[in-house]
Amino acid sequence: INPLAELTQKRRVSALGTGGLARDRAGVEVRDVHESHYGRICPIETPEGPSIGLISSLASYARVDEYGFIQTPYLRVDKSNPKRHVVTDEFVYLTAGEEEQFVIASADIQLDEDGGFQTETIIGRFMGETKAFPSSRVDFQDVSPKQIVSVATSSIPFLEHDDASRALMGANMQRQAVPLLIPDSPIVGTGIEHRAAKDSGSAIVSGVEGIVVYADSRIIKIAIKPEASLKTPRGKVVYDKDQAFNWEAYDQIRQAKMTDLLKVEAYPLTQFLRSNQDTAILQKPIVSIGEYVQKGDVIADGPSISKAELALGRNVVVAFMTWEGYNYEDAVIMSENLVRDDVYTSIHIDEHQIECRDTKLGKEEITREIPNASADALKYLDDRGIVVLGTEVKEGDILVGKITPKGQTEPTPEEKLLQAIFNEKAREVRDTSLRVPHGGGGIVQSIQYFSKSNGDELGPGVNEVIRVYIVKKRKISEGDKMAGRHGNKGVISKILPREDMPYMADGTPIDIMLNPLGVPSRMNIGQILEIHLGMAAKKLGVKVATPVFDGLTQADLADIMAEAGMAPDGKQTLYDGRTGEPYENRVSVGVMYMIKLSHMVDDKLHARSVGPYTLVTQQPMGGKAQNGGQR
């Protein structure tokens, strides 16, 4: 569904399956965090529910050795000089069993310029326990503070200020983010966004070094740097292998009409592919013609990637305040601005499929001749009875016309007379056409047609299969689920007109109002620090990275806020949009990175008058997929 979900899926570790545990048999001890997880398996990212602790995620630096053990890297301490032990740049991968014999210092201890320890005693780990050791006993040091957590967890800023259960929700919900029409990377990040986007496989990475000679929305072409000098038949040197290969050099080769001697690497881009979650997969180039690219550079963004950085949501101005009780129980109040400016608009592609089978009474048939259908209902169909590409369709419109033979009954005298006059057998067929389901309108984007007569391999008894793909833009609406990165999730309860939203002293309206009661009991204070830092960074016009367990301290945050001209507590006076009067108390206002999740109200809304019944009990079916009733 998005690059982070793809990356996490590839790094998933499971204790279930063949030779593993069964969900109902696994006890609490198996699911718990163990000291051997350190640097190997993330203690935070695991599903909520029956498989908690049984399915987990590989930590950021972990790798699996040839025996299937998970290893994690440590920096070696050089003990050759007995008076002075120095941490080297050499890293060693250890399994959990090998690690127990060594004293390992944490990554955040203070070292001097050449890597020596500054203090006599050091907090370290030995035999699975953490305690103080003399610095002379230290054998290894952690590579990085984010060594213990997974990629999804290490993209939560101020993780160290969040309660673990909320951090778990934050890590899991980032994987459910819907790719937006206009992605935007976070103002407050953790520094891992570029690497996550590059390694996810959603972006296109250049495999060669050279110059971009062509780039559009469908393909990028890169001319590779020549290994030898290029000369004309008369011996004039057009390009010397020692000179820099830049646009001027390429231009000289082009003017000498020798471009066919250059190797050109082509990278096709995907356009409007459908993901398994019905979101659109779009790639767009971020390099321009004449640009020099190194091997390993990102040359095209994928879904939820902006300028080669992970961009799951948008930066919005958030205030922690109540408004007429509309944000009771974690509900979210949003400004109409976000709807109008397509801030949280996403593109969705729905697949609709119909099969033509052999029945006992004869073959089904794809046709335009549908009994009892008005001319209005057939106006979008072509001669075959299939909808025309590019048509805008609504609920209930026919996509593919299909008729199924009915059992023959004895014709009435009137039908016999008609058959005699018009000399035709009255066709006993019923309409089984493919229609647009509830909440499924949009524009017909592509049609796939498979047929046995064309040599396509179809199932037994199936003669034709037709798939129609419908694309639509979904603006955010009431009932959609939103979340921050700290497990602070909620449902949109009201979208207010911009003139009713509270505004700041300079007239800027608030984008989203969150309930302040959602913070104290949940203990995810990271969101408060994020809005203050986000506001300061926005005022200073910069983007900040605050790495996990190694980020900003309170003093740093206070300095940055002072530099941005903010109050020390980060609060300001807001004015009621309806009356223009200031609110009694000052309000915490800042910039938060908010994500739209894939639980959207259009997919969940469902109504039924009369519909299918269960064969045995004759009770109504259940669920939206079966057009069922409520219980």
C-alpha positions as CSV (number, residue, x, y, z in Angstrom):
1,I,0.0,0.0,0.0
2,N,3.0,2.4,0.6
3,P,6.8,2.1,0.6
4,L,7.1,1.6,4.3
5,A,4.5,-1.2,4.3
6,E,6.5,-2.9,1.5
7,L,9.8,-2.6,3.3
8,T,8.3,-3.9,6.6
9,Q,6.7,-6.8,4.8
10,K,10.1,-7.9,3.5
11,R,11.7,-7.6,7.0
12,R,8.9,-9.6,8.8
13,V,9.9,-12.3,11.3
14,S,7.4,-14.9,12.3
15,A,7.2,-17.6,14.9
16,L,4.1,-19.1,13.3
17,G,3.9,-21.6,10.5
18,T,5.4,-25.0,9.8
19,G,7.7,-26.1,12.7
20,G,6.7,-23.0,14.6
21,L,4.1,-22.2,17.3
22,A,0.3,-22.1,17.0
23,R,-1.4,-18.8,18.0
24,D,-3.7,-20.5,20.5
25,R,-1.0,-22.5,22.2
26,A,1.6,-19.8,22.6
27,G,2.0,-18.5,26.2
28,V,2.8,-15.1,27.5
29,E,6.6,-15.9,28.0
30,V,7.1,-16.6,24.2
31,R,5.5,-13.3,23.2
32,D,7.5,-11.2,25.6
33,V,10.5,-9.1,24.8
34,H,13.7,-11.0,25.5
35,E,17.2,-9.6,26.1
36,S,18.5,-11.4,22.9
37,H,16.1,-9.2,20.9
38,Y,18.5,-6.2,21.4
39,G,19.6,-5.0,18.0
40,R,18.0,-8.0,16.2
41,I,14.2,-7.9,16.6
42,C,12.3,-4.7,17.2
43,P,10.7,-4.7,20.7
44,I,8.0,-2.3,19.6
45,E,6.7,-3.2,16.1
46,T,4.4,-6.2,16.4
47,P,0.6,-6.5,15.6
48,E,-2.0,-6.0,18.3
49,G,-4.3,-8.9,18.8
50,P,-3.9,-12.7,18.8
51,S,-0.5,-12.7,17.1
52,I,1.2,-10.1,19.4
53,G,4.8,-11.0,20.0
54,L,4.7,-13.9,17.5
55,I,5.1,-11.7,14.4
56,S,7.8,-9.1,14.7
57,S,10.1,-7.0,12.6
58,L,13.9,-7.1,11.9
59,A,15.8,-4.3,13.6
60,S,17.4,-1.5,11.5
61,Y,21.0,-3.0,11.3
62,A,20.2,-6.7,11.7
63,R,21.1,-9.3,9.2
64,V,20.6,-13.1,9.0
65,D,23.7,-15.4,8.7
66,E,24.0,-18.6,6.7
67,Y,22.7,-20.7,9.6
68,G,19.5,-18.6,10.0
69,F,20.7,-16.7,13.2
70,I,20.1,-13.0,13.4
71,Q,23.3,-10.9,13.8
72,T,23.7,-7.3,14.8
73,P,26.9,-5.1,14.3
74,Y,29.1,-3.7,17.1
75,L,32.1,-1.4,16.9
76,R,35.3,-3.2,18.2
77,V,37.3,-1.6,21.1
78,D,41.1,-1.7,20.5
79,K,42.8,-2.9,23.7
80,S,46.4,-3.1,22.2
81,N,47.5,-0.1,24.4
82,P,46.6,-1.2,28.0
83,K,46.6,2.4,29.3
84,R,44.2,3.6,26.6
85,H,41.4,1.7,25.0
86,V,40.0,3.1,21.8
87,V,36.7,2.5,19.9
88,T,37.6,1.7,16.3
89,D,35.6,2.0,13.1
90,E,35.8,-1.8,12.5
91,F,32.4,-3.4,13.1
92,V,31.8,-7.0,14.0
93,Y,28.5,-8.9,13.5
94,L,27.6,-11.0,16.6
95,T,24.7,-13.5,17.2
96,A,22.9,-13.4,20.6
97,G,24.9,-16.4,21.9
98,E,28.3,-14.8,21.0
99,E,27.4,-11.4,22.4
100,E,26.9,-12.8,26.0
101,Q,30.6,-13.2,26.7
102,F,31.4,-9.5,26.0
103,V,30.8,-6.2,27.8
104,I,29.0,-4.0,25.3
105,A,28.7,-0.2,25.8
106,S,25.7,1.7,24.6
107,A,25.9,4.0,21.6
108,D,25.4,7.3,23.4
109,I,28.4,7.3,25.7
110,Q,30.8,10.2,25.5
111,L,34.1,9.6,23.6
112,D,37.0,12.0,23.0
113,E,38.3,13.0,19.5
114,D,40.3,9.8,18.9
115,G,37.6,7.4,20.3
116,G,38.8,7.0,23.9
117,F,36.4,6.8,26.9
118,Q,36.0,10.0,28.9
119,T,34.8,8.4,32.1
120,E,36.2,5.6,34.3
121,T,32.8,3.8,34.6
122,I,30.5,3.0,31.7
123,I,26.9,1.7,31.5
124,G,27.1,-1.5,29.5
125,R,25.5,-4.9,28.9
126,F,26.9,-8.3,29.9
127,M,25.2,-11.7,30.1
128,G,21.8,-10.0,29.3
129,E,22.1,-7.5,32.2
130,T,22.7,-3.8,32.1
131,K,24.9,-2.3,34.8
132,A,28.0,-0.1,35.4
133,F,31.5,-1.5,34.3
134,P,35.0,0.0,34.5
135,S,35.8,1.3,31.0
136,S,38.8,-1.1,30.8
137,R,36.4,-4.0,30.6
138,V,34.4,-2.8,27.5
139,D,34.9,-5.0,24.4
140,F,32.4,-3.5,22.0
141,Q,30.1,-0.5,21.5
142,D,26.7,-0.2,19.8
143,V,26.8,1.1,16.3
144,S,23.8,3.5,16.6
145,P,21.1,4.4,19.1
146,K,18.4,3.3,16.6
147,Q,20.1,-0.2,16.4
148,I,17.4,-1.7,18.6
149,V,14.3,-0.6,16.7
150,S,12.9,-1.4,13.2
151,V,12.6,1.0,10.2
152,A,8.9,1.8,10.9
153,T,9.7,2.5,14.6
154,S,12.8,4.6,13.9
155,S,10.7,7.0,11.7
156,I,8.8,8.2,14.8
157,P,10.4,11.4,16.1
158,F,10.8,11.8,19.8
159,L,10.1,8.1,20.2
160,E,11.9,8.2,23.6
161,H,9.1,10.4,25.0
162,D,6.2,8.0,24.0
163,D,4.7,5.1,25.9
164,A,5.6,1.8,24.3
165,S,2.1,0.7,23.5
166,R,1.3,4.0,21.7
167,A,4.6,3.8,19.9
168,L,3.5,0.3,18.7
169,M,0.3,1.8,17.3
170,G,2.3,4.6,15.7
171,A,4.6,2.2,14.0
172,N,1.8,-0.1,12.8
173,M,-0.4,2.8,11.5
174,Q,2.3,4.3,9.4
175,R,2.1,1.1,7.3
176,Q,-1.6,1.8,6.6
177,A,-1.0,5.3,5.2
178,V,-2.7,5.9,1.9
179,P,-0.4,7.4,-0.8
180,L,-1.6,11.0,-1.3
181,L,-2.0,12.9,-4.6
182,I,0.5,15.6,-3.4
183,P,3.0,14.0,-1.0
184,D,5.1,16.1,1.3
185,S,8.0,14.9,3.5
186,P,7.8,15.6,7.2
187,I,9.2,18.9,8.6
188,V,10.1,17.0,11.8
189,G,11.7,13.7,10.6
190,T,14.3,11.3,12.0
191,G,16.8,11.2,9.2
192,I,15.9,7.7,8.0
193,E,13.3,8.9,5.5
194,H,15.6,8.9,2.5
195,R,17.1,5.5,3.2
196,A,13.6,4.0,3.8
197,A,12.3,5.4,0.5
198,K,15.3,4.3,-1.5
199,D,15.4,0.7,-0.1
200,S,11.7,0.1,-0.3
201,G,11.7,-0.6,-4.0
202,S,9.0,1.9,-4.8
203,A,11.4,4.6,-6.1
204,I,13.7,4.1,-9.2
205,V,17.4,4.0,-8.4
206,S,20.0,4.6,-11.0
207,G,22.3,1.6,-11.5
208,V,24.8,3.6,-13.6
209,E,26.8,6.8,-13.5
210,G,26.1,9.2,-16.4
211,I,24.0,12.0,-17.8
212,V,20.3,12.2,-18.1
213,V,19.6,12.6,-21.8
214,Y,15.9,12.1,-21.8
215,A,13.2,12.3,-19.0
216,D,9.4,12.3,-19.1
217,S,6.5,10.7,-17.2
218,R,7.1,7.4,-19.0
219,I,10.8,6.8,-19.3
220,I,14.2,8.1,-18.2
221,K,17.3,7.6,-20.3
222,I,20.8,7.9,-18.9
223,A,24.0,8.0,-21.1
224,I,26.7,6.1,-19.4
225,K,30.2,7.7,-19.0
226,P,32.4,6.2,-21.8
227,E,35.4,4.1,-20.6
228,A,37.6,5.0,-23.5
229,S,38.4,8.3,-25.4
230,L,36.2,9.0,-28.4
231,K,37.8,10.1,-31.7
232,T,36.5,11.1,-35.1
233,P,37.7,9.0,-38.1
234,R,40.2,11.9,-38.8
235,G,41.7,11.4,-35.4
236,K,40.2,14.5,-33.7
237,V,39.5,13.8,-30.0
238,V,35.9,14.5,-29.2
239,Y,36.0,13.1,-25.6
240,D,39.1,12.3,-23.5
241,K,38.5,9.6,-21.0
242,D,40.3,11.7,-18.3
243,Q,38.0,14.7,-18.7
244,A,34.8,15.1,-16.7
245,F,31.7,13.6,-18.4
246,N,29.2,16.5,-18.1
247,W,26.5,18.0,-20.3
248,E,29.1,20.0,-22.3
249,A,31.1,16.9,-23.0
250,Y,27.9,15.1,-24.1
251,D,26.9,18.0,-26.3
252,Q,30.3,17.8,-28.1
253,I,29.8,14.1,-28.7
254,R,26.3,14.9,-30.0
255,Q,27.5,17.6,-32.4
256,A,30.1,15.1,-33.7
257,K,27.1,12.7,-34.3
258,M,28.8,10.0,-32.2
259,T,26.1,9.5,-29.6
260,D,25.4,6.0,-30.9
261,L,28.8,5.0,-29.5
262,L,27.5,5.8,-26.0
263,K,25.7,3.2,-24.0
264,V,22.2,4.4,-22.9
265,E,20.4,2.9,-19.9
266,A,16.6,3.2,-20.0
267,Y,14.3,3.2,-16.9
268,P,10.6,2.8,-17.7
269,L,8.2,4.4,-15.1
270,T,5.0,2.8,-14.0
271,Q,1.8,4.7,-14.7
272,F,-1.5,4.1,-12.8
273,L,-0.9,0.6,-11.7
274,R,-3.3,-0.8,-9.1
275,S,-2.0,-2.0,-5.8
276,N,-3.6,-4.8,-3.8
277,Q,-5.3,-2.1,-1.6
278,D,-6.8,-0.3,-4.7
279,T,-4.4,2.6,-4.5
280,A,-2.7,4.0,-7.6
281,I,1.1,3.3,-8.1
282,L,2.5,6.3,-9.9
283,Q,6.2,7.1,-10.5
284,K,7.4,10.6,-11.5
285,P,10.9,11.7,-12.5
286,I,12.9,13.9,-10.2
287,V,15.9,14.4,-12.5
288,S,16.0,16.8,-15.5
289,I,17.7,16.5,-18.8
290,G,21.4,17.4,-18.6
291,E,21.7,16.4,-14.9
292,Y,24.6,14.2,-13.8
293,V,23.6,11.2,-11.7
294,Q,25.8,8.9,-9.6
295,K,25.2,5.1,-9.3
296,G,22.6,4.7,-6.5
297,D,20.9,8.1,-6.9
298,V,17.1,8.1,-6.8
299,I,15.9,9.3,-10.2
300,A,12.1,8.8,-9.9
301,D,9.7,9.1,-6.9
302,G,7.2,6.4,-6.3
303,P,3.9,6.6,-4.3
304,S,4.3,8.3,-0.9
305,I,7.8,9.5,-1.8
306,S,8.7,13.2,-2.2
307,K,12.1,14.3,-3.5
308,A,13.5,10.8,-2.6
309,E,12.2,11.0,1.0
310,L,9.4,9.0,2.6
311,A,6.3,11.1,2.6
312,L,3.3,9.3,4.1
313,G,1.2,12.3,5.1
314,R,1.2,16.1,5.2
315,N,2.4,18.8,7.6
316,V,-0.7,20.6,9.0
317,V,-1.2,23.3,11.6
318,V,-2.7,21.6,14.7
319,A,-4.2,23.1,17.9
320,F,-5.0,21.1,21.0
321,M,-8.4,22.5,22.0
322,T,-12.0,21.5,22.1
323,W,-14.7,23.0,19.9
324,E,-18.4,22.5,20.8
325,G,-17.7,19.0,21.9
326,Y,-17.0,17.8,18.3
327,N,-13.6,16.3,19.2
328,Y,-15.0,14.2,22.1
329,E,-13.5,10.7,22.2
330,D,-10.5,11.3,20.0
331,A,-12.5,12.8,17.1
332,V,-10.8,15.2,14.8
333,I,-12.1,18.5,13.6
334,M,-10.8,19.6,10.2
335,S,-10.8,22.8,8.1
336,E,-12.5,22.9,4.8
337,N,-9.2,24.3,3.4
338,L,-7.7,20.8,3.5
339,V,-10.6,19.4,1.4
340,R,-10.5,22.3,-1.1
341,D,-6.8,22.3,-1.6
342,D,-6.6,18.5,-2.1
343,V,-4.3,18.1,0.9
344,Y,-5.5,14.7,1.8
345,T,-6.9,13.6,-1.6
346,S,-5.8,10.2,-2.9
347,I,-6.3,8.2,-6.1
348,H,-8.0,4.8,-6.0
349,I,-8.4,2.2,-8.8
350,D,-11.1,-0.4,-8.3
351,E,-11.2,-3.6,-10.3
352,H,-14.5,-5.1,-11.4
353,Q,-14.6,-8.5,-13.0
354,I,-17.2,-10.6,-14.9
355,E,-17.0,-14.1,-16.3
356,C,-18.9,-15.7,-19.2
357,R,-19.6,-19.3,-18.4
358,D,-21.3,-22.4,-19.9
359,T,-24.5,-23.1,-18.0
360,K,-26.7,-26.2,-18.1
361,L,-29.2,-24.2,-20.2
362,G,-26.6,-22.9,-22.7
363,K,-23.9,-20.3,-22.9
364,E,-23.9,-16.9,-21.3
365,E,-23.2,-14.1,-23.8
366,I,-21.6,-10.7,-23.7
367,T,-23.9,-8.4,-25.7
368,R,-25.4,-5.0,-26.0
369,E,-28.9,-6.5,-26.4
370,I,-30.1,-6.5,-22.8
371,P,-33.7,-7.2,-22.1
372,N,-35.8,-4.3,-20.6
373,A,-32.8,-1.9,-20.6
374,S,-33.4,1.7,-21.6
375,A,-31.4,3.4,-24.3
376,D,-30.1,5.7,-21.6
377,A,-28.6,2.7,-19.7
378,L,-26.9,1.4,-22.9
379,K,-25.4,4.8,-24.1
380,Y,-21.9,4.1,-22.8
381,L,-21.6,0.6,-24.2
382,D,-19.8,-0.2,-27.5
383,D,-21.0,-2.7,-30.1
384,R,-19.7,-5.6,-28.0
385,G,-21.6,-4.5,-25.0
386,I,-18.5,-3.3,-23.1
387,V,-18.2,0.2,-21.6
388,V,-16.1,2.7,-23.6
389,L,-12.7,3.8,-22.1
390,G,-12.7,7.2,-20.4
391,T,-16.4,7.1,-19.6
392,E,-17.5,8.7,-16.3
393,V,-19.7,6.1,-14.6
394,K,-22.0,6.3,-11.5
395,E,-23.5,3.7,-9.2
396,G,-25.7,1.3,-11.0
397,D,-24.4,2.0,-14.5
398,I,-23.8,-1.0,-16.8
399,L,-20.1,-1.8,-17.4
400,V,-20.5,-5.0,-19.3
401,G,-23.8,-6.3,-20.7
402,K,-24.3,-10.0,-20.2
403,I,-27.3,-12.3,-20.7
404,T,-27.9,-15.8,-19.2
405,P,-30.3,-18.3,-20.7
406,K,-33.4,-19.0,-18.5
407,G,-35.2,-22.4,-18.3
408,Q,-37.6,-22.8,-21.2
409,T,-41.3,-22.7,-20.2
410,E,-44.4,-23.4,-22.3
411,P,-45.1,-20.2,-24.3
412,T,-48.5,-18.5,-23.8
413,P,-50.9,-18.2,-26.8
414,E,-50.0,-14.5,-27.2
415,E,-46.2,-15.4,-27.3
416,K,-47.0,-18.2,-29.8
417,L,-48.8,-15.6,-32.0
418,L,-45.9,-13.1,-31.8
419,Q,-43.4,-15.9,-32.7
420,A,-45.5,-16.9,-35.6
421,I,-45.9,-13.3,-36.9
422,F,-42.2,-12.2,-36.4
423,N,-40.9,-15.7,-37.1
424,E,-38.5,-15.7,-34.2
425,K,-38.1,-17.7,-31.0
426,A,-38.7,-15.3,-28.0
427,R,-35.4,-15.5,-26.3
428,E,-35.7,-16.6,-22.7
429,V,-32.8,-14.8,-21.1
430,R,-32.2,-12.8,-17.9
431,D,-30.0,-9.8,-17.4
432,T,-26.8,-10.6,-15.5
433,S,-24.8,-7.6,-16.5
434,L,-21.8,-6.2,-14.5
435,R,-22.9,-2.9,-12.9
436,V,-21.0,-0.3,-10.8
437,P,-21.5,-1.3,-7.1
438,H,-22.4,1.1,-4.3
439,G,-19.8,3.9,-3.8
440,G,-17.9,2.8,-6.9
441,G,-18.3,5.5,-9.5
442,G,-15.4,7.1,-11.3
443,I,-13.7,7.1,-14.7
444,V,-13.1,3.9,-16.7
445,Q,-9.3,3.8,-16.9
446,S,-8.6,0.4,-18.6
447,I,-10.3,-2.7,-19.7
448,Q,-8.8,-6.2,-20.0
449,Y,-10.5,-8.8,-22.2
450,F,-9.6,-12.5,-22.0
451,S,-11.2,-15.1,-24.2
452,K,-10.7,-18.9,-24.8
453,S,-11.1,-18.3,-28.5
454,N,-8.0,-15.9,-28.3
455,G,-6.0,-18.7,-26.7
456,D,-6.1,-17.2,-23.1
457,E,-5.9,-19.8,-20.4
458,L,-9.2,-19.6,-18.4
459,G,-10.8,-21.9,-15.8
460,P,-13.0,-24.8,-16.7
461,G,-16.4,-23.7,-18.1
462,V,-15.3,-20.1,-18.4
463,N,-15.3,-18.7,-22.0
464,E,-14.6,-15.0,-21.5
465,V,-13.3,-12.9,-18.6
466,I,-13.6,-9.1,-18.7
467,R,-11.9,-6.8,-16.1
468,V,-12.9,-3.1,-15.9
469,Y,-10.7,-0.7,-13.9
470,I,-12.3,2.4,-12.6
471,V,-10.2,5.3,-11.2
472,K,-11.5,8.0,-8.8
473,K,-10.2,10.8,-6.7
474,R,-11.2,10.5,-3.1
475,K,-11.2,13.8,-1.1
476,I,-11.1,13.4,2.7
477,S,-14.5,13.3,4.3
478,E,-16.3,12.9,7.7
479,G,-15.7,9.4,9.0
480,D,-12.2,8.9,7.5
481,K,-9.5,7.8,9.9
482,M,-6.5,10.0,10.6
483,A,-3.5,9.5,12.7
484,G,-0.2,11.1,13.8
485,R,3.0,9.2,14.3
486,H,2.6,8.6,18.0
487,G,-0.4,6.3,18.0
488,N,-2.7,9.4,18.2
489,K,-5.5,8.2,16.0
490,G,-9.0,9.5,15.5
491,V,-12.0,9.8,13.1
492,I,-13.0,13.1,11.4
493,S,-16.2,14.2,13.1
494,K,-16.8,17.6,11.4
495,I,-15.3,19.6,8.5
496,L,-15.8,23.2,9.4
497,P,-15.9,26.1,6.9
498,R,-12.6,28.0,7.0
499,E,-14.3,31.1,8.4
500,D,-15.4,29.2,11.5
501,M,-12.0,27.8,12.3
502,P,-10.0,29.5,15.1
503,Y,-7.2,31.7,13.8
504,M,-3.9,33.0,15.1
505,A,-3.0,36.6,15.8
506,D,-1.6,37.0,12.2
507,G,-4.9,35.6,10.7
508,T,-3.7,32.1,9.8
509,P,-6.5,29.7,10.4
510,I,-5.9,26.3,12.2
511,D,-6.1,23.2,9.9
512,I,-7.0,20.5,12.5
513,M,-8.2,20.6,16.1
514,L,-7.3,17.7,18.4
515,N,-8.7,16.9,21.9
516,P,-6.1,17.8,24.6
517,L,-7.6,14.9,26.7
518,G,-6.0,12.4,24.3
519,V,-2.5,13.2,25.6
520,P,-2.1,12.8,29.4
521,S,-3.5,9.4,30.0
522,R,-1.9,7.9,26.9
523,M,1.5,9.3,27.7
524,N,2.6,9.9,24.1
525,I,4.3,13.3,24.8
526,G,6.3,13.0,21.6
527,Q,3.4,14.6,19.7
528,I,3.6,17.8,21.9
529,L,7.3,18.1,21.3
530,E,6.7,17.4,17.6
531,I,4.2,20.3,17.2
532,H,6.5,22.8,19.0
533,L,9.6,21.8,17.0
534,G,7.5,21.7,13.8
535,M,6.2,25.2,14.4
536,A,9.7,26.6,15.1
537,A,11.1,24.8,12.0
538,K,8.3,26.1,9.8
539,K,8.9,29.7,11.0
540,L,12.7,29.3,10.4
541,G,12.0,27.7,7.0
542,V,14.0,24.5,7.6
543,K,13.3,20.8,8.0
544,V,14.8,19.0,11.0
545,A,15.8,15.5,11.7
546,T,15.7,14.3,15.3
547,P,17.0,10.7,15.4
548,V,15.4,8.1,17.7
549,F,17.1,8.0,21.2
550,D,19.6,10.6,20.0
551,G,17.4,13.6,19.2
552,L,16.8,17.0,20.5
553,T,17.0,17.7,24.3
554,Q,14.6,20.0,26.1
555,A,17.4,22.7,26.1
556,D,17.9,22.4,22.3
557,L,14.1,22.7,21.7
558,A,13.9,25.8,24.0
559,D,16.7,27.4,22.0
560,I,15.2,26.7,18.7
561,M,11.8,28.0,19.8
562,A,13.4,31.2,21.2
563,E,15.2,31.7,17.8
564,A,11.9,31.3,16.0
565,G,10.3,34.0,18.3
566,M,7.9,31.6,20.0
567,A,6.7,31.7,23.6
568,P,8.7,29.4,26.0
569,D,5.6,27.2,26.5
570,G,4.7,27.1,22.8
571,K,1.2,28.5,23.4
572,Q,-0.5,31.4,21.8
573,T,-3.8,33.3,21.9
574,L,-6.4,32.0,19.3
575,Y,-9.5,33.9,18.2
576,D,-12.9,32.3,17.6
577,G,-13.6,32.3,13.9
578,R,-17.3,32.9,14.4
579,T,-17.2,35.9,16.8
580,G,-13.6,37.2,16.3
581,E,-13.1,37.2,20.1
582,P,-10.0,35.7,21.7
583,Y,-10.4,32.4,23.7
584,E,-9.9,32.7,27.5
585,N,-6.8,30.5,27.6
586,R,-3.8,30.3,25.4
587,V,-3.6,27.2,23.2
588,S,-0.8,24.9,22.1
589,V,-0.5,25.4,18.4
590,G,2.1,23.7,16.1
591,V,2.8,21.8,13.0
592,M,2.1,18.0,13.1
593,Y,2.7,15.4,10.5
594,M,-0.8,13.8,10.1
595,I,-1.5,10.7,8.0
596,K,-4.7,9.5,6.3
597,L,-5.2,5.8,6.9
598,S,-6.7,3.3,4.6
599,H,-9.8,2.9,6.7
600,M,-12.0,5.2,4.6
601,V,-15.7,5.7,5.1
602,D,-16.6,5.2,1.5
603,D,-15.5,1.5,1.8
604,K,-17.4,1.0,5.0
605,L,-20.8,2.7,4.3
606,H,-23.4,0.2,3.4
607,A,-27.2,-0.1,3.1
608,R,-29.6,-2.8,2.1
609,S,-33.3,-3.0,1.4
610,V,-33.9,-6.5,-0.1
611,G,-31.0,-8.8,-0.9
612,P,-29.7,-12.3,-0.8
613,Y,-30.6,-14.8,2.0
614,T,-28.6,-17.8,3.4
615,L,-29.8,-21.1,1.8
616,V,-30.2,-23.2,4.9
617,T,-31.5,-20.8,7.5
618,Q,-33.1,-18.2,5.1
619,Q,-31.6,-15.4,7.2
620,P,-30.1,-12.4,5.4
621,M,-26.5,-12.6,4.4
622,G,-23.9,-10.6,6.4
623,G,-21.4,-8.1,5.4
624,K,-21.0,-5.4,2.7
625,A,-19.4,-7.8,0.2
626,Q,-22.5,-10.0,0.1
627,N,-24.9,-7.0,0.2
628,G,-25.9,-8.3,3.7
629,G,-28.1,-6.9,6.5
630,Q,-27.3,-5.6,10.0
631,R,-27.7,-7.8,13.0
